[in-house]
Amino acid sequence: MPSPSALVVLLGAVALGRTWFGVLLVVGYGLGMAATLTAVGLLLVRLRDRLTAVERFRDRFTALPTITAAFVLVVGVDLAVRAGSGL
């Protein structure tokens, strides 16, 4: 996913005549973001497995994907309505 802040850093580096330094910063930013997202994903997978192993927590997490999908849908519709009303 493109990052506006990475684009700003890259354009700023190009404007200062230090293009390779900007590219290096953006690559470092991307690697850091990838490592962070991977670590969070692995942590969530481990926590999910531990929580669902306990019987009393199992019923609480079965509806979680549906609730999350509904939340994403509501936020998306809200953003679309706001964008449409601005036209």
Secondary structure, DSSP 8 states (H G I E B T S, - for coil): ---HHHHHHHHHHHHTT-HHHHHHHHHHHHHHHHHHHHHHHHHHHHHHHHHHHSHHHHHHHSSHHHHHHHHHHHHHHHHHHHHHHT-
